[in-house]
Every structure is written in C-alpha cells, then in structure tokens.
Amino acid sequence: MSEANPFESLQEQVDDAAAYLDVGDDVVERLKHPERVLETNLSVEMDDGEIRRFKAYRSQFNGDRGPYKGGIRYHPNVSRDEVKALSGWMAYKCAIVGIPYGGGKGGIIVDPDEHSESELERLTRSFAKELRPLVGPDRDIPAPDVNTGQREMNWIKDTYETLENTTAPGVITGKAISSGGSEGRVEATGRSTMLTARDAFEYRGGDIGDATVAVQGYGNAGSIAARLIEDLGATIVAVSDSSGAIYDPDGLDAVAVKEHKNETGSVTGYGDVEEMTNDDLLTLDVDLLVPAALENAIDADLAEDVDADIIVEAANGPLTPDADDILADRDVLVVPDILANAGGVTVSYFEWVQNRQRFSWTEARVNDELEAVITSAFDDLVDAYETHDLPNFRVAAYVVAIQRIVDAYTNSGNWP
C-alpha cells in the first residue's frame, strides 16, 4: 500500500479536472480545502474504570449545494488529512450524482476490535456530544463508514435527540429500519458498484456476464458487490480481506465465502483454493478488478503490474494519481470512486428524504430510484469524457462535479 497523502491526491485530482474548465484559479483554490475541521480529544471510561483519551475529527468540506454529508469511521489509521480528503471526495461524489449535499467525513483513531460494546457505546456517545453543535438535519448528516454501522448510528441519533430534547431521525443516516433507516441502505454501495461495472462493460462493448472478477476487500461493499455481480453471470475468481486473498480460476461462491468470513473472521481458510497476498490479487489477469478496501491500495509501482481491463473503485481513493496516469496510458478503464461507490450516499439521501417526510419507501422503489440516479450519472460522465476529449473517466467525473459546485457557488454569490 502506498504512503501517498490522500488529501494531496484529492487536490491533484481537482487541479487535473479544473484545467479543462473555465474556472478562476481563486475559485479552484477554494474547492481544494475544507471549510472547517473539528479536532477533538474524547475522554472515555473503560470497563475497568481507566480513563482513556481518543483523538477524533470531523471535516466539513463544501456546503455550496446543501448540508454536509459523510460517514464516520473507526480505524487506527484515521488522520486529519484522511478525513479532509474523504470529505472532499464526498462533496464531489454528491455533485456527480446530483443530490443536494456538500461533503463531510469524520473518524476516531481507535481499533474497535480492542474494545467491548459498552466501551464503543461510550466512545460513540462522547463523539456525538462533541459533534452536537455542528450536526443536524439541515447542517451536517453523518453516516456509517469503515468499522461503523447501524448500531453506532442509532447511538448517535439517540444522543443527539436526548441532548436536543427532540425527535430528529434525519440527523443521521444508515440507521436500523426500526430507528428510521431505509430499506436498501446496507446494499447500496455494493449495488452502485455493480451498476457502474455493468455500464462500463456495456460502454466497452462487452458483457459483464462473461467477466472474470477479483474483489480486494470483502467487507460490506466488496462482498455485496461480488454477490450482485455474480448474479449477473460473472465469475468471481478471487477475493481478499486484511488476512489475505483466496483464488479459484473456476470461480468462488460469493455468498459461501461471506458466510465463511462471518464464521471465522477472514476469507482465508475457505475450501480447497489457492491462497495469495492482496498484491497478488490486484495483479491477477481478470476482466474486472474491484478495489473495495482502503485508500492507496494501488500505487504507481503496482499499477505497472495490474492486468485487469476494467477497474471499478468500491473503496475511496484506492488508486494514487500516479497509478491513474499509468493505467490511463494502458487503456485500462477506471470507474472512479466518486461515482462507483456513490450508492451509499444516494440511499442515505433517500433515507433523509423519507425521514423528513415521515414516510417509508419499499426496497424495490429504493433500488429503482438508485439505478436511475447512478445510470444517469454514468451517462453524464461519458458525455463529459467524450465532449471534452478527457484523459480518463476520473477527470470526467470531476469536470461534471466541479462545474455543478461552481454553478451553485456563483449563483449564491460570496458573502461577506
């Protein structure tokens, strides 16, 4: 994994796209930095009575198109620059799919595997208390991310509502159905990955049903994407998680591998298959590669050995800018993260809309609405790519997204 700074990668991506737009350097500079970043120290009591300190962040990147929106992750490698980058990617992600949000992201430096449920609840509620002045249904709406889910979102919702003495299900998304969550939310990121992969094969004149597929990262997004892509007829030949990778040229059963991971904690040890490293998986000769782990998984050195025809980024920032350039030169089609994994924030938006209306949609409606949003955004990306004769799909996605944010900023004017 590369040590490239994700925030610098984001800024480089913005510069690359802005070069194709009639936008002033001063406006571009504004679009390369968050509007504010909260850095806080949480003092939390452990089960044994010890008070431990945890550093946490919340970055609000751009609010020109609506309230800030973005997940909260729990991971030992969370950093200030990481959440700044992720909040920026979220702002452009919301713009490319046309939903009325800005970008936000938060995180706590913690390994959740080292803590009990009660410790994690106290940690989550402590962070929610610190976030209280910044968040709200019309201000900033957090959501799940790495190592967080419905449980943590429910705790944040309850903390906010208790402190505000109100009912505000729209303060957060990714909640359990019984707490105001949306049907289809758990599958949403994997579903948009599948939809963009399908559309990418159609754009290239192929059929995803004939494809061989490798998935790096077998958490929520990766495992669901694998299952949905397999449902289209594709053959999943390799998957991985932090423990390693497994490979079977005849095909893996995506559901059975997930069940094995749920039982054992890892994909390794599954059946009579070949085991390999994550880097080995990323360089397999496959039709489709889905990086679904953390950022910077593929750097320039590894990109030289990537042997996939199409890459669909289920993770945020899995390719460094240098890797992007190398893959573009080799005519590898990369569907960028800000579109490929936008299903999560899109269905979060649907959840927020349902919360505001106090009315629930069926799962079928959620999935139909999501497909309409993602396929329309893919068409917009292709149109920009071909109209402006752009070097790759990532630049095309940013051209569309930046223009939409600039239009909103220009229409509103600069105050004061």
N, C-alpha and C positions, 0 to 999 in steps of 0.2 A: 504494500500500500504506500502511495506517495505521501510525503510530508508537505505537499503544497498547501499554502494558506487558502482556505475556501473563500474567505472574503476577498482576497486579491483575485481569485478566479472569477468570482461574480463581477467584480469591477472590470476585468478584462473582457468578459462576455458583453457587458453593457457598451464598452468602448467599440468593440468589434461591430456591433449592430448599429450604433449611433452613426458610424461612418457612412452608412447608406441612407441616412435620414437628414432632412433639412431642419436640424435642431441645434440651437446655440450651445456653445461649449459650457456656458454657465448653467444652462438647464440640465445638460448631461451630467455635470458635476453634482448637481443636486440629486440626481437619480442614482448616484453611486454610494450614498451614505444614508444610514438610518436617521430618522428624525429624533429619536431618543432611545437610550438603553438604560434599563434598570439593572443595577448590580447590587445584590443584597446578600447578607450573611444570615442564615437561618440557624437559630439555636434550638435544638430539638432534644428532648429527653429520650434516652434509650430505655429499653426494658429493664436494664439493671440499675437505672437511676442516673447513669452518667449523662452529662450534657455534652452533645457533640455539635460542632459547627459545620454547616454545609453552605457552599457558595452557590448562588443561583442567579439567573439572568432572565430578562425579558426585553427583546428588541422590537421596536415599532418602526418599520422601515418607511412606509409611504402611505398616507391616508387620503390621497387626492381622489380616489374612486370610491371611498367608503371606509367603514371601520376596519381596524387592523384585524388580521385573521391568521392563525397559525398554531402549530402544535407545541406541546411541552414534552421534552424528552428527559429521561433519567439515564445518565451514562457517565462512566468515569472520565471520558474524554471531552465532555462538554466544555466549551470555552467561549469567551466573549466574541472572538472573531467568527466562531462557528455559528452562533445564534444570529449574529449580524448578517452573515451570508445567507443563512436559511430564511431569515425574514425578508431579505431582498428577493430570493428566488420565489418566495410565496407571493410577493407583490406582483411580480411578472407572471406568475402562474395564474393568479386570479384574473389578470388582464387578458391573457391569451384565450381563456375560456369565457371571458365576457361576464363574469359575475362581479357584483358591486362591492368589492372588498379591497383593502390595502394589504400590506404584508406584516406579519408578526411572527415571532418564534421565541420560545423560552426553553430553559433547561436547568437542571440541577446536577452538580457534579457529585454523582453517587452511583455505586454499584447496587442495584436493588436486590441482587441475589444474596447480598450480605446482610439483609435486614428482614425482620419479621413484618407481617402485615400490619401490626399495630404501630411499629416504628414508621413504616411507609405512610400510614394514615396521618400520623402526627406531622411528618415531614411535609406531606401534601397540603395539609390544612395550614401549616405555618407559611408555606409559599403563597397559598390562596389569600391569606391575610395581608401579605405584603403586596400582592397584585391588586387588592381591592380598589385602591384609588385610580388604577389605570384601566381596569377592565369593565365591561358592561355590554349589554346587547347592542348598544349604538356606539361603543367606544373601541373595544378590543375583545374578540371572541376566541379564546383558546380552544384547543382540541388535542386528541391523543397524538403521540409520536413514538419514537423508539422507547420501548420498555414502559409505556403507559397505555391505558385502555379505558374501558367503561368504568371500572372501579375508581380510578383516580379522578375521572371527570365527574363522577357522582359526588365524590368528596369535595371537589372544588365548588360545584354548584351548591351543595348544602352549606358550605362555609360562607359563600357569598350571600346566599339568601338569608342565613341566620344573622350575619352582621348587618345587612341592609334592612332586615325585618320586612322582607317582600317575597314574592314569588317571581322568579326570573329565569325560566328554563333556557331562554335564548342567550344567557351569559356564556354558555359553553356548549360545544357540540361533541359528538362521539359518545354520548351518554347511553346507558341502558334504555331499552324500549320503555320499560316501566317508569323511567325517570324523564321521559320526554325525548328519547332518542328516536332516530329514524330507521325504518326498515332499509336494508341495503347498504347501511353505512360501513359495516365491518368488511364487506366485499369490495367496496367502492374503488380503492386504489388498485387492487388486482384486476378489477373489471376494466378500468380505463387503460391499464397496461395491455390487456388482451385486445381491446377495441383498437388502440393505436397500432398494435402489432398487426392485426388483421388488415387495417387500412394501408399500412406500409407495404405489406406483401402485394396487395391489390395495386398500389401505385407502381410497384416494380414489375407488375405483370405476372405475379406468381400467386400461389395458393397456399395459405398458411397450413391448410390441412395436410400438405405434403412435407412440412418442415420438420427438421430435427432441432431440438431446443435444449439449451443449457441455462439454468437459473442459479445465479450466485446470490445466496441469502434466502433461507427458507423459513422466514417469519411470516407474518400476516400477509404482506403484499406479495412476496415471492411464491408462497405456497398456493395462494388463491389464484394468482396469475397462471401458475403452472396448471392447476386443475381446469381453469376456464379455457386455456389454450389447448390443453389436451382434449377437451370436449369438442373443439373444432376439428379434431382429427390429427393434430400434430403429435410427434413422438418426443416425449421428454427423456433425453438420454443422460442428463447429469443435473444434480442439484447439490447445494452446499450450505453449510452454516459455519459458525465460528470453530466447530470441531474438525472440519474438513469437508471433503467432497466425495460423492459416490457417482459411479458411471456405469451405464449398461447400454451398449450400442443398440440392443434390441428394444430398449425402452423401459422406463420405470413406471410404476403405478403411482401417480401424483398423490392420490388420497392415501394409499397404503404407506407411503413414505412419511406423510404428515402424521399419520396415526403412530408410526414408529417413533417419530421425533417427540410427539406428545408423551409417549410412554417412557422413553429413555433419556430425553433431553437433547438428543442430537440425531442427525441423519446418518451418521456413520454406524456401522454395525448392522445395517439393513441388508438382509438377504445375501445371496451369492452374487455380489457385484464387485467391481474394481473400486478401490479407494484411492483418492488422489488429493492434491492440495488445491486450495482455491485458485492459485495462479494457473495450475494445470487446467482447471475447468474453464477459466477465462480465455484460454488459448486453444480450446478444442475446435476442431473443424465441424462447425454446425451452421445451420441456416440462420438461426435466431439465438442471440445472446441477451439475457435479461439480467443486468446487474441490479440486485434488489437488497443490497446491504447498506453500507455507509459510504460517505463521500471519498473521493480519491482512490477508488479501487483500481482504476486503470490509469497509469501514468504513461509518459512518452515511451519509456523502455518496453513496457508490457504491450503497448499498442502496436509495436512493430511485429509482435507475435500473435496478435488477435487474428483469428481465422474465420470469424462469422461474417455473413453477408449483411445482416441487419442487426442493430443493437437498439433495444428499447429500454430506456432508463426508468426502472421502477423506483430506484433509490434517488435521493437528492445529491446531485453533484458527483456521480461515480466516475466521471472522466475529467481529467485535468485539461486545461485549454491546449496544452501541447499535444496531448493524446488526441484531442478533437481534430487538430490540424493534420496529424499523421493519418488518421482514419479517413478524413475527407479526401486527402490525396490518393488514398487507395480505393476510393469509391465505395466505402462502407457507409450505408445509410444509417444514421443515428437519429432516432426519435428522442428529442430532449426531455429531460425530467419535467420541465415546467408544463409540458403537455401530457406526457405519458402517465405520470402519477397524479394528475390533477383530479382524478375521480374522487379522492378523499375530500379535498376542499369543496368540490362541486356538490357532493352529497351532504357535506357539512352545511353548505349554503341552503340546500333543500331542508335540512333539519331545522335550521334557524328560521326559515320561512314558515315551516309548519308550527314551530313554537310561537311565532308572532301571531299566526292565525288561529292558534289553539285548534288545529285540525290536522289529522294524520293522513298521509298518503299510503297506498298499498305498495308492496315491494315491486310489483310489476310496473306501477307508474314511476317509481323512483328509477328503476333500471331503464325504462323507456326514455325518461327525461335526460338521464345521464348519457345515454347513447346519442341522443340528439345534440347535446352540448359538445361532446367530445368529437363526433364526426364533423360537425360544423367547424370546430376549431382546427381540426386537421385540414379541412378544405381551405381555411383562411391561411394556414401555414404554407400549404402548397402554392396557393395563389401568390403570396409574397415571395416565395422562393423562386418561382418562375418569372414573375413580373420584374423583379429587381435583379435577376441573374445572380443570386447569392451563393456563397461558397458551400453552405450546408443548411440543414434544417434547423439547427440551433440558432444560427444568426437570423433565419427567417422568423422563428418564434419570438425572438427578442425585438425584431423590427416591428412586428404586429403589436406586441405588448407595450413597448416603449411609446409608440405612436398613440396608443389609447390613453396611457397615463399622461403624456404631454398634452393631449387634447383636453383632458379633464382639468389639468393644471392651468392651461391657457384660458379655458372657459371661466374658471373661478377667479383668475387674477391672483396677484401676490399681495398678501396682507401681513403685516402693515407696510 
